[in-house]
Amino acid sequence: MIFVKHQFIERETRKIKTEYLYGDKVVRFLYSGIKESAPWLFRQLTSAKITWLLSYANYRGFLAARMKEYLDLQRNLGISAEECLEPLELLDTPQRIFERKIRYWQCRPLPNDPAAIVSPADAKMLYGSLAETSNIFIKGKYFDYEEMLGGNKKTWLRAFDRGDFAVFRLTPEKYHYNHNPVAGKVLDFYNISGSYHACNPNAVVSLVTPYSKNKRVVTIIDTDVKGGTGVGLVAMIEVVALMIGDIMQCYSKKEYENPVSVGTGMFLEKGQPKSLFRPGSSTVVLMFQKGRVRFADDIYANMFNPLAESIYGVGFGKSLVETEVMVRSFIASSINNS
């Protein structure tokens, strides 16, 4: 397994930062040792049952109680009291910390441009293309295309063929609600079963196509409707990971009030909360139709920064440096071809 520093670009300051990869020793052992020498055990350790047990032990069970005794998680994770909706003294367990709510309408303002596409999460972002003629073509690196959307979903496979995609990697300290990146009507909403592989960059490079092998929730949104963003069809794919026990759908039209499950026929407003990862770290993948989106220039430039070292870049043989983005911040514009 590759052993290099993993760096990213902090978008606000444009500084190169080195990331501490949580549980990296365990991930490296699991994906380079057990995966090769004991494949049966590897499959068991990335199963739903083991993920649930690890999640419970770390965030709700006896390990959570012990962590509370000697770790100041709020300080170590850099949680801002000004952002949090609840007082910090109420965030007294790992689970409450990871499921915290923030004043996103104040601290994560939406861009005014109705054609803007926004980040679905506080995350580290990369983007790519499924078109071989594109200079950001990285098909087959992060996921198998047909496997990702579901081999039986022929309509959506045709719709997103040779399109573009963006990957948003959440880490444990981040705010764990996912927000709608676009406005539009839900055409399809379905679950795909799978494993619970880690989203650590070393695991991604070692496993290859992990996001299409993990359990995930797919939401197909038509944005070419009244009040929509006008970027065609968008697939929002929420991917579980090791120690992610659940993806709770909880769409709210205002703040976090009256949350409801997402379903076909619903209109989702841009920037509003859609779901919650419970708990740990995971990934959101957005897929766009060919020729319908233009990504932000700074994110493009960051991907090819020659001064930053990236596990993805070394593992995939292509410059791939992540940008740290904030939920509801501008990441791309729609190109209206209708």
MOJO-V832871 format. One record per residue. N is the residue number from 1. RES is the residue in one small letter. PHI is phi in degrees with one decimal (none if undefined). OMEGA is omega as a letter, one per 30 degrees, with the letter a starting at -180 (NA if undefined). BURIAL is 1 if it has 24 or more other ideal C-beta (glycine too) atoms within 12 Angstrom, else 0. Layout:
# MOJO-V832871
n:N res:RES phi:PHI omega:OMEGA burial:BURIAL
n:N res:RES phi:PHI omega:OMEGA burial:BURIAL
This chain:
# MOJO-V832871
n:1 res:m phi:none omega:a burial:1
n:2 res:i phi:-67.1 omega:l burial:1
n:3 res:f phi:-124.7 omega:l burial:0
n:4 res:v phi:-138.8 omega:l burial:0
n:5 res:k phi:-67.9 omega:l burial:0
n:6 res:h phi:-115.3 omega:a burial:1
n:7 res:q phi:-117.3 omega:l burial:1
n:8 res:f phi:-142.8 omega:l burial:1
n:9 res:i phi:-104.1 omega:l burial:1
n:10 res:e phi:-77.6 omega:a burial:0
n:11 res:r phi:-62.4 omega:a burial:1
n:12 res:e phi:-65.5 omega:a burial:0
n:13 res:t phi:-103.3 omega:a burial:0
n:14 res:r phi:65.3 omega:l burial:0
n:15 res:k phi:-85.7 omega:l burial:0
n:16 res:i phi:-84.0 omega:a burial:1
n:17 res:k phi:-119.2 omega:l burial:1
n:18 res:t phi:-99.6 omega:a burial:0
n:19 res:e phi:-90.1 omega:l burial:1
n:20 res:y phi:-85.1 omega:a burial:0
n:21 res:l phi:-88.4 omega:a burial:1
n:22 res:y phi:-59.9 omega:l burial:1
n:23 res:g phi:64.4 omega:a burial:1
n:24 res:d phi:-64.1 omega:l burial:1
n:25 res:k phi:-62.9 omega:l burial:0
n:26 res:v phi:-65.1 omega:a burial:0
n:27 res:v phi:-61.7 omega:a burial:1
n:28 res:r phi:-63.6 omega:l burial:1
n:29 res:f phi:-66.4 omega:a burial:1
n:30 res:l phi:-64.4 omega:a burial:1
n:31 res:y phi:-92.2 omega:l burial:1
n:32 res:s phi:-111.0 omega:a burial:1
n:33 res:g phi:-95.7 omega:a burial:0
n:34 res:i phi:-64.0 omega:a burial:0
n:35 res:k phi:-56.7 omega:a burial:1
n:36 res:e phi:-84.9 omega:a burial:0
n:37 res:s phi:-93.6 omega:a burial:0
n:38 res:a phi:-140.6 omega:a burial:0
n:39 res:p phi:-60.3 omega:l burial:0
n:40 res:w phi:-63.9 omega:l burial:0
n:41 res:l phi:-63.7 omega:l burial:0
n:42 res:f phi:-59.0 omega:l burial:1
n:43 res:r phi:-63.8 omega:l burial:0
n:44 res:q phi:-67.2 omega:a burial:0
n:45 res:l phi:-71.6 omega:l burial:1
n:46 res:t phi:-107.8 omega:l burial:1
n:47 res:s phi:-91.3 omega:l burial:0
n:48 res:a phi:-62.4 omega:a burial:1
n:49 res:k phi:-63.9 omega:a burial:0
n:50 res:i phi:-68.0 omega:l burial:0
n:51 res:t phi:-59.5 omega:l burial:1
n:52 res:w phi:-63.2 omega:a burial:1
n:53 res:l phi:-64.5 omega:l burial:0
n:54 res:l phi:-64.4 omega:l burial:1
n:55 res:s phi:-62.2 omega:a burial:1
n:56 res:y phi:-63.2 omega:a burial:0
n:57 res:a phi:-63.6 omega:a burial:0
n:58 res:n phi:-80.2 omega:a burial:1
n:59 res:y phi:-113.9 omega:a burial:1
n:60 res:r phi:-129.7 omega:a burial:1
n:61 res:g phi:-96.1 omega:a burial:0
n:62 res:f phi:-66.2 omega:l burial:0
n:63 res:l phi:-67.6 omega:l burial:0
n:64 res:a phi:-62.2 omega:l burial:1
n:65 res:a phi:-63.4 omega:l burial:0
n:66 res:r phi:-68.5 omega:l burial:0
n:67 res:m phi:-60.6 omega:a burial:1
n:68 res:k phi:-62.5 omega:a burial:0
n:69 res:e phi:-70.8 omega:a burial:0
n:70 res:y phi:-128.4 omega:l burial:0
n:71 res:l phi:-121.0 omega:l burial:0
n:72 res:d phi:-92.7 omega:a burial:0
n:73 res:l phi:-62.5 omega:a burial:1
n:74 res:q phi:-60.4 omega:l burial:1
n:75 res:r phi:-70.4 omega:a burial:0
n:76 res:n phi:-63.5 omega:a burial:0
n:77 res:l phi:-90.0 omega:l burial:1
n:78 res:g phi:68.8 omega:a burial:0
n:79 res:i phi:-77.3 omega:a burial:1
n:80 res:s phi:-89.6 omega:l burial:0
n:81 res:a phi:-65.4 omega:a burial:0
n:82 res:e phi:-67.6 omega:a burial:0
n:83 res:e phi:-77.9 omega:a burial:1
n:84 res:c phi:-69.6 omega:l burial:1
n:85 res:l phi:-73.6 omega:l burial:1
n:86 res:e phi:-103.2 omega:l burial:0
n:87 res:p phi:-59.9 omega:a burial:0
n:88 res:l phi:-60.1 omega:a burial:0
n:89 res:e phi:-65.1 omega:l burial:0
n:90 res:l phi:-85.0 omega:l burial:0
n:91 res:l phi:-89.8 omega:a burial:1
n:92 res:d phi:-108.6 omega:l burial:0
n:93 res:t phi:-139.3 omega:l burial:1
n:94 res:p phi:-55.1 omega:a burial:1
n:95 res:q phi:-61.9 omega:a burial:1
n:96 res:r phi:-66.2 omega:l burial:1
n:97 res:i phi:-65.9 omega:a burial:1
n:98 res:f phi:-72.6 omega:a burial:1
n:99 res:e phi:-103.7 omega:a burial:1
n:100 res:r phi:-64.3 omega:l burial:1
n:101 res:k phi:-106.6 omega:a burial:1
n:102 res:i phi:-124.0 omega:l burial:1
n:103 res:r phi:-83.8 omega:a burial:0
n:104 res:y phi:-62.8 omega:a burial:1
n:105 res:w phi:-67.9 omega:l burial:0
n:106 res:q phi:-106.8 omega:a burial:0
n:107 res:c phi:-93.8 omega:l burial:0
n:108 res:r phi:-132.5 omega:a burial:1
n:109 res:p phi:-65.3 omega:l burial:0
n:110 res:l phi:-80.4 omega:l burial:1
n:111 res:p phi:-65.7 omega:a burial:0
n:112 res:n phi:-76.5 omega:a burial:0
n:113 res:d phi:-67.6 omega:l burial:0
n:114 res:p phi:-66.0 omega:l burial:1
n:115 res:a phi:-87.4 omega:a burial:1
n:116 res:a phi:-72.6 omega:l burial:1
n:117 res:i phi:-105.9 omega:a burial:1
n:118 res:v phi:-116.6 omega:l burial:1
n:119 res:s phi:-66.3 omega:l burial:1
n:120 res:p phi:-79.2 omega:a burial:1
n:121 res:a phi:-159.8 omega:l burial:1
n:122 res:d phi:-74.7 omega:a burial:1
n:123 res:a phi:-161.5 omega:l burial:1
n:124 res:k phi:-102.6 omega:a burial:1
n:125 res:m phi:-116.9 omega:l burial:1
n:126 res:l phi:-133.1 omega:l burial:1
n:127 res:y phi:-139.9 omega:a burial:1
n:128 res:g phi:-158.2 omega:a burial:1
n:129 res:s phi:-129.8 omega:l burial:1
n:130 res:l phi:-96.1 omega:a burial:1
n:131 res:a phi:-92.8 omega:a burial:0
n:132 res:e phi:-63.5 omega:a burial:0
n:133 res:t phi:-81.1 omega:a burial:0
n:134 res:s phi:-82.5 omega:l burial:0
n:135 res:n phi:-77.7 omega:l burial:0
n:136 res:i phi:-114.1 omega:l burial:1
n:137 res:f phi:-67.6 omega:l burial:0
n:138 res:i phi:-138.8 omega:l burial:1
n:139 res:k phi:-60.2 omega:l burial:1
n:140 res:g phi:84.7 omega:a burial:0
n:141 res:k phi:-85.4 omega:a burial:1
n:142 res:y phi:-93.5 omega:a burial:1
n:143 res:f phi:-161.2 omega:l burial:1
n:144 res:d phi:-85.4 omega:a burial:0
n:145 res:y phi:-57.2 omega:a burial:1
n:146 res:e phi:-65.2 omega:l burial:0
n:147 res:e phi:-63.9 omega:a burial:1
n:148 res:m phi:-62.0 omega:a burial:1
n:149 res:l phi:-86.0 omega:a burial:1
n:150 res:g phi:107.1 omega:a burial:1
n:151 res:g phi:-60.7 omega:a burial:0
n:152 res:n phi:-91.4 omega:a burial:0
n:153 res:k phi:-94.8 omega:a burial:1
n:154 res:k phi:-61.4 omega:a burial:0
n:155 res:t phi:-61.1 omega:a burial:0
n:156 res:w phi:-76.7 omega:l burial:1
n:157 res:l phi:-63.3 omega:l burial:1
n:158 res:r phi:-69.6 omega:a burial:0
n:159 res:a phi:-64.1 omega:a burial:1
n:160 res:f phi:-101.1 omega:l burial:1
n:161 res:d phi:-57.6 omega:l burial:1
n:162 res:r phi:61.5 omega:l burial:1
n:163 res:g phi:-85.4 omega:a burial:1
n:164 res:d phi:-116.5 omega:l burial:1
n:165 res:f phi:-145.3 omega:l burial:1
n:166 res:a phi:-135.8 omega:a burial:1
n:167 res:v phi:-115.2 omega:a burial:1
n:168 res:f phi:-120.4 omega:a burial:1
n:169 res:r phi:-101.4 omega:l burial:1
n:170 res:l phi:-86.3 omega:l burial:1
n:171 res:t phi:-113.5 omega:a burial:1
n:172 res:p phi:-55.6 omega:a burial:1
n:173 res:e phi:-80.2 omega:a burial:1
n:174 res:k phi:-76.9 omega:l burial:1
n:175 res:y phi:-60.6 omega:a burial:1
n:176 res:h phi:-107.1 omega:l burial:1
n:177 res:y phi:-84.6 omega:l burial:1
n:178 res:n phi:-101.7 omega:a burial:1
n:179 res:h phi:-116.4 omega:a burial:1
n:180 res:n phi:-67.4 omega:l burial:1
n:181 res:p phi:-78.6 omega:a burial:1
n:182 res:v phi:-142.3 omega:l burial:1
n:183 res:a phi:-105.4 omega:l burial:1
n:184 res:g phi:170.4 omega:a burial:1
n:185 res:k phi:-100.0 omega:l burial:1
n:186 res:v phi:-75.7 omega:l burial:1
n:187 res:l phi:-92.0 omega:a burial:1
n:188 res:d phi:-154.0 omega:l burial:1
n:189 res:f phi:-149.1 omega:a burial:1
n:190 res:y phi:-152.1 omega:l burial:1
n:191 res:n phi:-103.9 omega:l burial:0
n:192 res:i phi:-123.9 omega:a burial:1
n:193 res:s phi:-74.5 omega:a burial:0
n:194 res:g phi:175.6 omega:a burial:1
n:195 res:s phi:-88.2 omega:a burial:1
n:196 res:y phi:-131.7 omega:l burial:1
n:197 res:h phi:-73.2 omega:l burial:1
n:198 res:a phi:-67.3 omega:l burial:1
n:199 res:c phi:-102.4 omega:l burial:1
n:200 res:n phi:-56.3 omega:a burial:1
n:201 res:p phi:-53.7 omega:l burial:1
n:202 res:n phi:-63.8 omega:l burial:1
n:203 res:a phi:-68.8 omega:l burial:1
n:204 res:v phi:-61.6 omega:a burial:1
n:205 res:v phi:-68.0 omega:a burial:1
n:206 res:s phi:-71.6 omega:a burial:1
n:207 res:l phi:-79.5 omega:a burial:1
n:208 res:v phi:66.9 omega:a burial:0
n:209 res:t phi:56.5 omega:a burial:1
n:210 res:p phi:-70.0 omega:a burial:1
n:211 res:y phi:-65.8 omega:l burial:1
n:212 res:s phi:-91.4 omega:l burial:1
n:213 res:k phi:-104.0 omega:l burial:1
n:214 res:n phi:-82.9 omega:l burial:1
n:215 res:k phi:-60.3 omega:a burial:1
n:216 res:r phi:-156.2 omega:l burial:1
n:217 res:v phi:-117.6 omega:a burial:1
n:218 res:v phi:-114.1 omega:l burial:1
n:219 res:t phi:-122.0 omega:l burial:1
n:220 res:i phi:-99.5 omega:a burial:1
n:221 res:i phi:-119.2 omega:l burial:1
n:222 res:d phi:-93.2 omega:a burial:1
n:223 res:t phi:-96.4 omega:l burial:1
n:224 res:d phi:-89.2 omega:l burial:1
n:225 res:v phi:-128.3 omega:l burial:1
n:226 res:k phi:-57.0 omega:a burial:0
n:227 res:g phi:84.2 omega:a burial:0
n:228 res:g phi:-84.6 omega:a burial:1
n:229 res:t phi:-78.5 omega:l burial:1
n:230 res:g phi:75.5 omega:l burial:1
n:231 res:v phi:-120.6 omega:a burial:1
n:232 res:g phi:77.7 omega:l burial:1
n:233 res:l phi:-83.6 omega:l burial:1
n:234 res:v phi:-130.0 omega:l burial:1
n:235 res:a phi:-102.8 omega:l burial:1
n:236 res:m phi:-107.2 omega:a burial:1
n:237 res:i phi:-116.9 omega:a burial:1
n:238 res:e phi:-99.2 omega:a burial:1
n:239 res:v phi:-111.3 omega:l burial:1
n:240 res:v phi:-76.5 omega:l burial:1
n:241 res:a phi:-148.4 omega:l burial:1
n:242 res:l phi:-55.2 omega:a burial:1
n:243 res:m phi:72.1 omega:l burial:1
n:244 res:i phi:-95.9 omega:a burial:1
n:245 res:g phi:-82.6 omega:a burial:1
n:246 res:d phi:-163.4 omega:l burial:1
n:247 res:i phi:-118.5 omega:a burial:1
n:248 res:m phi:-91.9 omega:l burial:1
n:249 res:q phi:-80.0 omega:a burial:1
n:250 res:c phi:-152.9 omega:a burial:1
n:251 res:y phi:-71.1 omega:l burial:1
n:252 res:s phi:-128.5 omega:l burial:1
n:253 res:k phi:-77.2 omega:a burial:0
n:254 res:k phi:-135.1 omega:a burial:0
n:255 res:e phi:47.2 omega:l burial:0
n:256 res:y phi:-115.9 omega:a burial:1
n:257 res:e phi:-76.7 omega:l burial:0
n:258 res:n phi:46.6 omega:a burial:0
n:259 res:p phi:-65.6 omega:l burial:0
n:260 res:v phi:-133.3 omega:l burial:0
n:261 res:s phi:-72.4 omega:l burial:0
n:262 res:v phi:-77.7 omega:l burial:1
n:263 res:g phi:-153.6 omega:l burial:0
n:264 res:t phi:-58.1 omega:l burial:0
n:265 res:g phi:96.0 omega:a burial:0
n:266 res:m phi:-71.9 omega:l burial:1
n:267 res:f phi:-99.2 omega:l burial:1
n:268 res:l phi:-104.4 omega:l burial:1
n:269 res:e phi:-84.7 omega:a burial:1
n:270 res:k phi:-61.9 omega:l burial:1
n:271 res:g phi:87.1 omega:a burial:1
n:272 res:q phi:-85.2 omega:l burial:1
n:273 res:p phi:-60.8 omega:l burial:1
n:274 res:k phi:-116.6 omega:a burial:1
n:275 res:s phi:-155.5 omega:a burial:1
n:276 res:l phi:-137.8 omega:l burial:1
n:277 res:f phi:-79.9 omega:a burial:1
n:278 res:r phi:-128.6 omega:f burial:1
n:279 res:p phi:-110.7 omega:l burial:1
n:280 res:g phi:77.8 omega:a burial:1
n:281 res:s phi:-127.1 omega:l burial:1
n:282 res:s phi:-160.8 omega:a burial:1
n:283 res:t phi:-143.9 omega:l burial:1
n:284 res:v phi:-118.6 omega:l burial:1
n:285 res:v phi:-117.6 omega:l burial:1
n:286 res:l phi:-107.8 omega:l burial:1
n:287 res:m phi:-122.5 omega:a burial:1
n:288 res:f phi:-124.1 omega:l burial:1
n:289 res:q phi:-73.0 omega:a burial:1
n:290 res:k phi:-58.7 omega:l burial:1
n:291 res:g phi:74.2 omega:a burial:0
n:292 res:r phi:-111.0 omega:a burial:1
n:293 res:v phi:-142.7 omega:l burial:1
n:294 res:r phi:-124.7 omega:a burial:0
n:295 res:f phi:-80.1 omega:a burial:1
n:296 res:a phi:-61.1 omega:a burial:1
n:297 res:d phi:-61.8 omega:a burial:0
n:298 res:d phi:-67.9 omega:l burial:1
n:299 res:i phi:-68.5 omega:l burial:1
n:300 res:y phi:-61.5 omega:a burial:1
n:301 res:a phi:-62.4 omega:a burial:0
n:302 res:n phi:-62.3 omega:a burial:1
n:303 res:m phi:-59.3 omega:a burial:1
n:304 res:f phi:-109.0 omega:l burial:0
n:305 res:n phi:-62.9 omega:a burial:1
n:306 res:p phi:-74.8 omega:a burial:0
n:307 res:l phi:-91.7 omega:a burial:0
n:308 res:a phi:-98.2 omega:l burial:1
n:309 res:e phi:-105.7 omega:a burial:1
n:310 res:s phi:-132.0 omega:l burial:1
n:311 res:i phi:-61.1 omega:l burial:1
n:312 res:y phi:-62.5 omega:a burial:1
n:313 res:g phi:-61.5 omega:l burial:1
n:314 res:v phi:-69.4 omega:a burial:0
n:315 res:g phi:-69.0 omega:a burial:1
n:316 res:f phi:-101.6 omega:l burial:1
n:317 res:g phi:67.7 omega:a burial:0
n:318 res:k phi:-151.2 omega:a burial:0
n:319 res:s phi:-62.4 omega:a burial:1
n:320 res:l phi:-142.8 omega:a burial:1
n:321 res:v phi:-102.8 omega:a burial:1
n:322 res:e phi:-76.0 omega:l burial:1
n:323 res:t phi:-113.3 omega:l burial:1
n:324 res:e phi:-81.1 omega:a burial:1
n:325 res:v phi:-118.6 omega:l burial:1
n:326 res:m phi:-101.4 omega:l burial:1
n:327 res:v phi:-58.6 omega:l burial:1
n:328 res:r phi:74.0 omega:l burial:1
n:329 res:s phi:-87.6 omega:a burial:1
n:330 res:f phi:-64.2 omega:l burial:1
n:331 res:i phi:-125.5 omega:a burial:1
n:332 res:a phi:-166.7 omega:l burial:1
n:333 res:s phi:-120.4 omega:l burial:1
n:334 res:s phi:-78.4 omega:l burial:1
n:335 res:i phi:-111.4 omega:a burial:0
n:336 res:n phi:-82.9 omega:l burial:0
n:337 res:n phi:-102.8 omega:a burial:0
n:338 res:s phi:-78.6 omega:NA burial:0
